[in-house]
Amino acid sequence: MKLKHTLLAVAMFATSLVHAQAWPTKPVRLVVPVSPGGTTDLLARVVGEALQKTTGQPFVVDGKPGAAGAIGSVEVARAPADGYTLLVATSSTHAVAPAMYNNLRYDPVADFTPIALLAESNNLLLVSPATGAKNIKELLELIRKKPGQFNYVSSGIGSFAHLSFELLKQDANLFITHIPYKGTGATITDLVSGQVHLAMDAIPSGLPHVKEGRVKGLAVTGSHRSPLAPEIPTLAESGVPNFSVMSWFGLYAPRGLPPELQRKINEEVNKVMARPEIAARFAQLGIEPGKGSAADFAKMVAADRAKWTELVKQRHIKPE
């Protein structure tokens, strides 16, 4: 009986290995859980197009927005774990939302198999010229001299900018007031006028306003300077040691994906991520190609989720 079980296990392993080596043999669906036209959607199309060229099979981007990413995430979680339905997730769906909400319709860990880090995005700290601050050191001094008289804007409670600023307040010991907006369309106008003092924005959308002199871009939020604006220092370089906030985009499969197939898909993704033309197209979106194993990706996400969970707890942040 033991021999029979052993032979069965060997046969199953061999079968899964053959399937992994053959992947893909039919179209692959890339589910995007956010609205079309944004960075996640555009990134998925760039990656899908590149994978189609290297594998010879179509990669179809399927937008499933709604419920802050939950609709698309749940759909992938319930799909067969065969490598033909994949989720293009974000730091919001798999790190921030789990930190903010206890009643998510999906488990970001138990319901998925991590595949690969697709890209990371540095963000730009924008400051109103009305503050008079020319660099982060001056800004921090001003805020500390007048606690509670400065504010920052975000797209709402629990948004990436909201939590990033709360982390900055904690790390730099600042007292600044949160002003949640519905959307960010008026942010630049209000920064220029001095109605709001601080904001965070993606580099491609924020940098043109900096170059026009309408607002000041004093620092980027990530662990390293952005290739799109190498002259702008990081917050860590500017007086907030160890501060690092990057938004990310990653690829997941449903739970139960065979390890051989997980490695195969990761390898295919890393091949296209290493191509210069992908870096060039990503630069237009303000993102940088990811790399590394599935285990590397899972470890990064776990650390990110733990950071936001601890912040939400310490700052007593409650969802609207």
C-alpha positions in Angstrom: 0.0 0.0 0.0 2.9 2.4 0.9 4.5 1.6 -2.5 1.2 2.3 -4.2 0.9 5.8 -2.5 4.5 6.6 -3.3 4.1 5.7 -7.0 0.9 7.8 -7.1 2.7 10.8 -5.6 5.5 10.4 -8.1 3.1 10.2 -11.0 1.2 13.3 -9.8 4.5 15.3 -9.4 5.6 14.2 -12.9 2.2 15.3 -14.3 2.3 18.7 -12.7 5.9 19.1 -13.9 4.9 18.4 -17.5 2.0 20.8 -17.2 4.3 23.5 -15.8 6.8 23.1 -18.6 4.1 23.3 -21.2 2.4 26.4 -19.7 0.7 28.2 -21.3 -1.1 26.2 -23.9 -4.2 28.4 -24.1 -5.1 32.1 -23.4 -4.3 33.4 -19.9 -6.7 35.9 -18.2 -5.2 38.8 -16.2 -7.8 40.1 -13.9 -7.4 43.8 -13.0 -9.5 44.6 -9.9 -9.5 48.4 -10.3 -11.0 50.9 -12.8 -9.7 50.9 -16.4 -7.3 53.5 -17.7 -5.3 53.7 -14.4 -1.7 52.6 -13.8 -2.7 49.1 -12.8 -4.7 48.5 -16.0 -2.0 50.0 -18.2 0.7 48.0 -16.5 -1.3 44.8 -17.0 -1.6 45.5 -20.7 2.2 46.1 -21.1 3.0 42.9 -19.2 0.3 40.9 -21.0 1.6 42.1 -24.4 5.2 41.2 -23.5 4.2 37.7 -22.2 2.2 37.0 -25.3 5.2 37.7 -27.4 7.4 35.4 -25.4 5.0 32.5 -24.9 2.9 32.7 -28.1 -0.4 32.6 -26.2 -2.8 35.5 -25.7 -2.9 37.3 -22.3 -6.3 38.9 -22.0 -6.7 41.8 -19.6 -10.1 41.5 -17.9 -11.2 44.5 -15.8 -13.3 43.6 -12.7 -13.4 46.8 -10.7 -15.5 47.5 -7.7 -15.6 47.3 -3.9 -12.1 48.7 -3.6 -10.6 45.7 -5.5 -12.7 43.0 -3.8 -14.8 42.0 -6.8 -11.8 41.0 -8.9 -9.8 39.6 -6.1 -12.7 37.3 -5.0 -13.2 36.2 -8.6 -9.6 35.0 -8.9 -9.6 33.4 -5.4 -12.5 31.2 -6.6 -11.0 30.3 -10.0 -9.2 27.0 -10.8 -5.5 27.0 -9.7 -4.3 26.1 -13.1 -2.3 29.2 -14.1 -4.8 30.5 -16.6 -6.5 33.0 -14.3 -4.2 35.5 -12.6 -4.7 38.6 -10.5 -2.9 41.9 -11.0 -3.0 43.0 -7.4 -1.8 46.2 -5.7 -0.5 47.3 -2.4 -4.0 48.6 -1.7 -5.7 45.3 -2.3 -3.2 43.0 -0.5 -1.5 45.2 2.1 -3.5 48.4 2.9 -7.1 47.0 2.7 -6.3 44.0 4.9 -4.8 46.5 7.5 -7.9 48.7 7.4 -10.8 46.3 7.2 -11.6 43.2 9.2 -14.5 42.1 7.0 -12.8 41.7 3.6 -14.4 39.1 1.3 -11.0 37.5 0.6 -8.0 36.5 2.6 -4.9 38.1 1.0 -2.7 35.2 2.2 -4.8 32.0 2.4 -6.8 32.6 -0.9 -3.8 33.2 -3.2 -0.5 31.9 -4.4 2.1 34.7 -4.8 3.8 34.7 -8.2 5.9 37.8 -8.8 6.5 41.5 -8.1 5.6 43.3 -11.3 6.5 46.9 -10.4 7.0 49.4 -7.7 6.1 53.1 -7.6 7.8 55.9 -5.8 5.7 58.9 -4.8 6.3 62.6 -4.7 5.8 64.8 -1.6 4.3 68.0 -2.9 4.4 71.2 -0.8 2.5 74.5 -1.3 4.8 77.5 -2.1 2.8 79.3 0.6 4.8 77.3 3.3 8.0 79.0 2.2 9.9 75.7 2.8 12.7 75.1 0.3 13.6 71.6 1.6 12.4 69.0 4.0 14.6 70.2 6.8 12.9 73.7 6.6 9.5 72.1 6.3 9.9 70.0 9.4 11.2 73.0 11.4 8.1 75.0 10.3 5.7 72.3 11.3 7.3 71.7 14.6 7.2 75.5 15.4 3.5 75.7 14.6 2.0 72.3 15.5 -1.5 71.9 14.2 -1.3 74.8 11.8 -0.3 72.7 8.8 -2.4 70.2 6.9 -2.2 67.5 4.3 -4.7 66.2 1.7 -5.6 62.7 0.6 -8.3 61.0 -1.4 -9.9 59.7 1.8 -9.5 57.8 5.1 -7.5 54.6 4.5 -6.1 55.8 1.2 -2.5 55.2 0.4 -1.6 58.9 0.8 -3.5 59.1 4.1 -1.6 56.1 5.7 1.7 57.4 4.2 1.3 60.8 5.9 0.3 59.1 9.1 3.5 57.1 9.0 5.4 60.3 8.3 3.8 62.0 11.3 4.7 59.1 13.5 8.3 58.8 12.3 9.0 62.5 12.2 7.0 63.4 15.3 4.7 65.9 13.5 1.3 67.3 14.2 -0.5 68.0 10.9 -4.2 67.9 10.1 -5.7 65.4 7.6 -8.1 66.9 5.1 -9.8 64.0 3.1 -11.0 65.0 -0.4 -13.4 63.1 -2.6 -10.9 62.5 -5.4 -7.8 64.5 -6.0 -8.8 66.8 -8.9 -8.6 70.0 -6.8 -5.4 69.1 -5.0 -2.9 71.1 -7.1 -5.2 74.2 -7.3 -5.5 74.2 -3.5 -1.8 73.6 -3.0 -1.0 76.6 -5.3 -3.4 78.8 -3.4 -2.2 77.6 0.0 -5.5 76.2 1.2 -3.7 72.9 1.7 0.0 72.5 2.5 1.1 69.0 1.7 0.1 66.2 -0.7 1.5 63.1 -2.2 1.2 62.2 -5.9 2.5 59.8 -8.5 5.7 61.3 -10.0 4.4 61.5 -13.7 1.3 63.5 -12.6 3.0 65.6 -9.9 6.3 66.4 -11.5 5.0 68.6 -14.3 3.5 71.0 -11.7 6.8 71.1 -9.9 8.7 71.9 -13.1 6.2 74.7 -13.9 6.9 76.2 -10.5 3.3 75.8 -9.3 4.2 73.6 -6.3 7.4 72.3 -4.8 8.5 68.7 -4.9 10.7 68.3 -1.9 11.2 64.6 -1.6 10.2 61.2 -2.8 8.8 58.7 -0.4 10.7 55.5 -1.4 13.9 53.9 -0.3 15.7 55.3 -3.4 15.6 58.2 -5.7 13.4 58.0 -8.8 15.0 57.7 -12.2 12.3 60.1 -13.4 13.5 62.8 -11.0 17.0 61.9 -9.8 17.6 65.4 -8.5 14.9 65.0 -5.8 16.1 63.3 -2.6 14.3 60.7 -0.6 12.7 61.6 2.8 15.2 59.3 4.4 18.0 61.4 3.0 16.3 64.6 4.0 15.9 64.1 7.8 13.4 61.3 8.3 15.7 58.2 8.8 14.5 54.9 7.5 11.3 56.3 6.1 10.3 54.3 3.0 6.9 54.0 1.3 6.5 52.4 -2.1 3.3 51.3 -3.7 3.6 48.0 -5.6 1.9 45.9 -8.2 2.1 42.1 -8.1 0.8 38.9 -9.8 -1.1 36.3 -7.9 -2.8 33.0 -8.7 -5.6 31.2 -6.8 -4.4 29.2 -3.8 -3.3 25.6 -4.6 -1.2 26.4 -7.6 1.4 23.7 -8.0 4.9 24.9 -7.0 6.4 23.9 -10.4 3.8 26.1 -12.2 4.4 28.9 -9.7 8.1 28.8 -10.6 7.4 28.6 -14.3 5.2 31.7 -14.3 7.6 33.6 -12.1 10.5 32.8 -14.5 8.4 34.0 -17.5 7.5 37.2 -15.8 11.1 37.9 -14.7 12.3 37.4 -18.3 10.1 40.2 -19.6 10.7 42.5 -16.6 14.4 42.4 -17.4 13.9 43.8 -20.9 15.0 47.4 -21.5 11.8 48.2 -23.5 9.7 47.2 -20.5 11.7 49.6 -18.2 11.2 52.3 -20.8 7.4 51.8 -21.0 7.1 51.5 -17.2 9.0 54.8 -16.8 6.2 56.5 -18.8 3.8 55.2 -16.1 6.1 56.3 -13.3 6.9 52.8 -12.2 10.0 50.6 -12.0 10.1 46.9 -13.0 10.1 44.3 -10.3 12.2 41.2 -9.9 12.8 38.3 -7.7 11.3 34.9 -6.7 7.8 34.3 -5.6 9.2 33.8 -2.1 10.8 37.2 -2.3 7.5 38.8 -3.3 5.6 37.1 -0.6 8.1 38.2 2.0 7.9 41.8 0.8 4.1 41.9 0.9 4.0 40.4 4.4 6.3 43.1 5.7 4.3 45.8 3.9 1.0 44.5 5.3 2.5 44.2 8.8 3.7 47.8 8.6 0.3 49.2 7.7 -1.5 46.9 10.2 0.7 48.2 13.0 0.3 51.8 11.9 -3.5 51.5 11.8 -3.5 50.1 15.3 -1.1 52.6 16.8 -2.8 55.7 15.1 -6.3 54.4 15.9 -7.3 54.8 12.3 -10.9 53.7 11.6 -12.5 53.2 8.2 -15.3 55.6 7.1 
